Every structure is written in structure tokens, then in C-alpha cells.
């Protein structure tokens, strides 16, 4: 593995750009992603790197995220303009490629889609999405314990369960919902229904 991809070097860089709480969350996601990868047969090293870098742009302010997207011609939706914090996924994927020399598209996609998910996610994308929700430092989010149990027994069920809880939580707090999250949820809900219908 190239030296630029060594997890130790990534951790050292991240510790300088993330606050303590975000850095601890990052380590928790990487650890959880590695565990899930070992269970479901994904590449453990890729899971660690994707977990470490998923929030690499979280140290940037909303204004900085918007300016970064403008500078590097990263597409910003109307919803993202109103909720710029969501851009940390797009910017993070770009930074992972440009500053951390990540060439693997699966890792970059896992970073890009860890917030909203997307239809037809790869195994690694699912792992990072789920790990972000259930990592050990997480507190006070809906159905966390059940999500953790499901994650280590059935990744696809955990994914759908987490998406459902995210949407339910956003609705209960009258928060705006990114249509990408709804599209992802509807895709995996239909997939689960089709699977159950064929059993």
C-alpha cells in the first residue's frame, strides 16, 4: 500500500484539522467499519481508510464549504445551498482524492454518500453509512441499540432501519429532508419487499 494511504499518517493529519469530539467520532467510525468489514467480507483496510476520511471536511464552516465548492466547480443543489453542512460529504470526497491521494473510487464513494446514502450502494458504502450511525461514541440518536444489534447480524436490514429512523426523526423535528435520503430509503424498502415477496 502506498505510504500516502497509511492509516497512521491519515490519523496524524486529521488530528490537526478536526476538533477533539469529531476526531474521536472519526476513530469510532473507522473501528466500527473495520469490524463490519471483517464480518461481511469487505476489504478491512479500505473500510478503515474510508471511516477515517468520511468527515475529513467537517472542520470547515458552512461558508468555507460553499466557497470550496465554487472554487473547484463542485455541484451544489438548492437543498445544499440552504443546508451547507451537508456539503462536507462532497468536499470530503474531493479532499480525500486531492490531499490524501486516495485513488480508490469505492473509498471515495463511501465518503461521498455516507450522509444521505444512494441506491445501489456498494458493500463498503453500506458499511461506512451504518458505521457512522452506530459507532461507540454516538449518543442520543433514535433506536441506537437496535441499530447496533442489527448491524452485526444483517447489514441490509440495519441500513433500511437506520434510513427509516433518520427520516422519522427529521419529520418529528420538522426538519427539511434531502430528497436523496428519501430516494435511498424507497429504493432499499422496495428491495426488501421484493426479497420478502420471493421468499
C-alpha positions, -999 to +999 in steps of 0.1 A: +000+000+000+014+035-009+027+055+020+000+081+013-026+056+023-011+046+056-039+049+082-014+062+108-005+092+085-041+099+079-049+099+116-020+123+123-033+147+096-069+145+108-059+152+144-047+186+133-078+196+113-107+182+134-118+191+169-114+165+196-150+153+196-151+149+158-117+132+158-129+107+184-161+101+163-139+095+133-118+069+151-150+052+162-164+051+127-131+036+114-130+010+141-167+000+136-163-001+098-133-024+102-154-047+124-183-047+099-159-053+071-145-084+088-180-098+093-193-091+058-162-098+038-152-063+027-117-051+025-107-041+061-080-016+051-104+002+027-130+003+054-106+018+079-094+045+054-130+053+044-140+055+080-111+078+089-117+102+060-156+103+059-157+135+079-123+150+068-141+182+057-161+186+090-136+212+103-148+237+076-175+262+082-206+264+060-192+294+043-159+276+036-177+246+023-197+268-002-166+287-012-147+254-017-174+241-040-175+273-060-137+272-064-135+236-075-167+235-095-184+210-072-222+209-079-243+223-051-281+216-051-307+241-039-312+220-008-274+220-001-273+258-005-299+260+023-281+233+043-244+238+035-233+214+063-244+185+040-216+195+016-190+180+039-195+147+021-189+161-014-160+182-002-146+154+019-145+131-011-127+157-031-102+163-003-096+126+002-086+124-035-066+156-037-049+159-003-048+123+009-041+108-025-070+083-024-075+068-059-099+041-050-134+050-063-151+027-037-135+046-008-143+080-024-179+069-030-182+057+006-171+092+018-194+109-008-225+090+002-222+085+039-247+111+048-277+105+025-268+071+011-278+063-025-295+035-044-272+005-053-246+012-027-215-010-027-208-031+004-182-006+015-206+023+011-232+005+032-206-003+059-194+033+063-230+046+062-240+022+090-208+026+110-213+064+110-246+059+128-237+032+153-201+039+163-194+036+200-192+074+207-226+081+194-252+093+219-288+102+219-300+092+184-331+072+177-331+034+182-293+033+185-291+000+204-314-018+180-294-004+151-262-017+166-276-052+171-290-053+135-257-041+120-238-071+132-264-096+122-279-082+089-263-052+072-291-046+047-318-047+075-297-023+095-293+001+066-330+002+060-338+005+097-314+034+101-327+052+070-362+049+083-352+063+117-334+092+102-365+101+081-388+097+111-365+118+133-363+146+107-401+146+103-407+147+140-385+177+144-400+195+113-366+194+096-362+196+059-354+162+043-329+158+015-346+140-013-315+118-017-323+103+017-359+096+007-348+081-027-323+059-009-349+047+016-376+040-010-350+020-031-340-002-002-375-005+011-386-019-023-356-041-025-366-056+009-402-060-001-392-078-033-369-101-014-396-109+011-421-115-017-398-140-033-392-160-001 
